[in-house]
Amino acid sequence: MRFIGVECFADQYFFGRLIMNKDFIRKERNDTEVIRGITERGRDNFSIGIIDIDKNKKIPAGYIEVFTSDNTTIYKHQVNCQFLMLVGPRQFEHWIKKFLTDSDKKAEDFGYDDFNDFMEDSKSLKPEKSYRFKSVMDFVFENYEANDNHIHLMKKHLDYLIDKQYKFDKDEFLSI
């Protein structure tokens, strides 16, 4: 039962850990395939697509914005129970960098030469096999619940959507 589509292996690893069920996550080839996966292949089913804000995304027809913040924008299909989540600023790695910065950390604290080195590592075929990448992720997962931040809110949003699925209520969702 894979109903959350993501665009890269780093996303697959991260969001699998975030929702504590990697079986829900489906890795697609790219952001276009994530969107296609929820709009075409998942048309009659509950589904979520998580993509980067890194480009001028064309949101498919029929989707309306239900939530926005500095780091996340969430769209829902007007009729179907399908959601599109855009994380940023820019790419997933910048989304993580924002958390690190807010926590007074940087990529260098985890053995990287700089942020670009972290980005290259996360773009590798299996980033979860990198000790440094896993160290960053471990830090995030050990600390995201400590205060209000974009990752903690994303966790709450995903938990709500997975729990409610077809019983989505916008007012309830926004009160999270």
C-alpha positions as CSV (number, residue, x, y, z in Angstrom):
1,M,0.0,0.0,0.0
2,R,2.2,2.8,-1.3
3,F,0.3,6.0,-1.5
4,I,2.9,8.7,-0.8
5,G,5.0,9.5,-3.9
6,V,8.4,11.2,-3.6
7,E,11.0,12.2,-6.1
8,C,14.3,10.9,-4.8
9,F,15.9,8.3,-2.5
10,A,16.7,10.9,0.1
11,D,13.0,11.9,0.3
12,Q,12.0,8.2,0.4
13,Y,14.4,7.6,3.3
14,F,13.4,10.8,5.2
15,F,9.6,10.6,4.8
16,G,9.6,6.8,5.5
17,R,11.3,7.6,8.8
18,L,9.1,10.6,9.5
19,I,5.8,8.6,9.2
20,M,7.5,5.5,10.6
21,N,6.4,3.3,7.7
22,K,8.6,3.1,4.7
23,D,6.0,0.8,3.0
24,F,3.8,3.8,2.4
25,I,6.4,5.6,0.3
26,R,6.8,5.2,-3.4
27,K,9.9,6.6,-5.1
28,E,9.2,8.1,-8.5
29,R,11.8,9.1,-11.2
30,N,11.2,12.9,-10.7
31,D,8.7,15.5,-9.7
32,T,6.7,15.2,-12.9
33,E,6.2,11.5,-12.2
34,V,5.1,12.2,-8.6
35,I,2.5,14.6,-9.9
36,R,1.4,12.1,-12.6
37,G,1.3,9.3,-9.9
38,I,-1.2,11.1,-7.8
39,T,-3.3,12.7,-10.6
40,E,-3.5,9.8,-13.0
41,R,-2.5,6.5,-11.5
42,G,-3.9,7.3,-8.1
43,R,-7.0,9.2,-9.4
44,D,-9.6,7.2,-7.5
45,N,-7.5,6.5,-4.4
46,F,-6.1,8.4,-1.4
47,S,-2.7,9.6,-2.3
48,I,0.0,12.2,-1.4
49,G,2.8,13.6,-3.6
50,I,5.7,15.3,-2.0
51,I,7.9,17.4,-4.2
52,D,10.4,20.3,-4.0
53,I,9.5,23.9,-4.6
54,D,12.8,24.2,-6.6
55,K,11.2,25.1,-9.9
56,N,8.1,26.8,-11.2
57,K,5.8,24.0,-10.6
58,K,2.6,23.8,-12.6
59,I,0.0,22.6,-10.2
60,P,-2.5,20.4,-12.0
61,A,-6.0,21.6,-12.7
62,G,-8.5,20.9,-9.9
63,Y,-6.0,21.4,-7.0
64,I,-6.6,24.2,-4.5
65,E,-4.2,25.5,-1.9
66,V,-5.2,24.4,1.6
67,F,-2.1,25.4,3.6
68,T,1.0,27.5,3.1
69,S,4.0,28.5,5.2
70,D,7.5,29.7,4.5
71,N,8.6,26.0,4.1
72,T,5.6,24.1,2.8
73,T,2.6,24.5,0.6
74,I,-0.2,21.9,0.5
75,Y,-2.7,21.5,-2.3
76,K,-5.8,19.2,-2.3
77,H,-7.8,18.1,-5.3
78,Q,-11.2,19.7,-5.2
79,V,-13.0,16.4,-5.6
80,N,-10.6,13.5,-5.0
81,C,-8.7,12.7,-1.8
82,Q,-5.3,13.6,-3.3
83,F,-2.8,15.9,-1.9
84,L,0.3,17.6,-3.3
85,M,2.9,18.9,-0.8
86,L,5.7,21.2,-1.9
87,V,8.6,21.5,0.5
88,G,11.3,24.1,0.4
89,P,12.8,26.7,0.1
90,R,14.0,25.3,-3.2
91,Q,15.0,21.6,-2.8
92,F,14.5,19.0,0.0
93,E,18.1,19.6,1.1
94,H,17.4,23.3,1.7
95,W,14.3,22.3,3.7
96,I,16.7,20.2,5.9
97,K,19.2,23.1,6.0
98,K,16.5,25.4,7.3
99,F,15.9,23.0,10.2
100,L,19.7,22.7,10.9
101,T,20.1,26.5,10.8
102,D,17.1,27.0,13.2
103,S,18.9,24.4,15.5
104,D,22.2,26.3,15.3
105,K,23.8,23.5,13.3
106,K,25.3,23.3,9.8
107,A,26.4,20.5,7.5
108,E,30.0,20.9,8.6
109,D,28.9,19.7,12.1
110,F,28.2,16.3,10.6
111,G,31.5,15.8,8.7
112,Y,30.6,17.6,5.5
113,D,33.0,20.1,3.9
114,D,30.0,22.5,3.3
115,F,26.3,22.5,2.4
116,N,27.1,21.6,-1.3
117,D,28.9,18.5,-0.1
118,F,25.7,17.5,1.9
119,M,23.6,18.1,-1.2
120,E,25.9,15.9,-3.4
121,D,25.7,13.1,-0.8
122,S,21.9,13.3,-0.6
123,K,21.7,13.1,-4.4
124,S,23.7,9.8,-4.4
125,L,22.0,6.6,-5.3
126,K,21.4,5.4,-1.8
127,P,22.1,8.3,0.6
128,E,21.0,6.4,3.6
129,K,24.1,4.3,3.3
130,S,26.2,7.4,4.0
131,Y,27.2,7.7,7.6
132,R,27.2,11.5,7.3
133,F,23.8,11.7,5.8
134,K,22.4,9.3,8.4
135,S,24.0,11.5,11.1
136,V,22.1,14.6,9.8
137,M,18.9,12.6,9.6
138,D,19.4,11.1,13.1
139,F,19.9,14.7,14.4
140,V,16.7,15.8,12.7
141,F,14.7,12.9,14.1
142,E,16.1,13.3,17.6
143,N,15.2,17.0,17.7
144,Y,12.3,17.9,15.5
145,E,9.7,17.4,18.2
146,A,11.6,19.7,20.7
147,N,9.8,22.8,19.4
148,D,7.5,24.2,16.7
149,N,9.2,23.9,13.3
150,H,8.4,23.1,9.7
151,I,9.4,19.4,10.0
152,H,7.3,18.9,13.2
153,L,4.3,20.5,11.5
154,M,4.8,18.4,8.3
155,K,4.8,15.3,10.6
156,K,1.5,16.4,12.1
157,H,0.0,17.1,8.7
158,L,1.1,13.7,7.3
159,D,-0.2,11.9,10.4
160,Y,-3.6,13.7,10.1
161,L,-3.9,12.9,6.4
162,I,-2.9,9.2,6.8
163,D,-5.3,8.8,9.7
164,K,-8.3,10.7,8.2
165,Q,-7.7,9.9,4.5
166,Y,-11.1,10.3,2.9
167,K,-12.5,12.1,6.0
168,F,-10.3,15.2,5.4
169,D,-11.7,18.3,7.0
170,K,-10.0,21.6,6.0
171,D,-10.8,23.4,9.3
172,E,-9.6,20.5,11.4
173,F,-6.5,20.3,9.3
174,L,-5.7,24.0,9.6
175,S,-6.1,23.8,13.4
176,I,-3.2,21.4,13.7
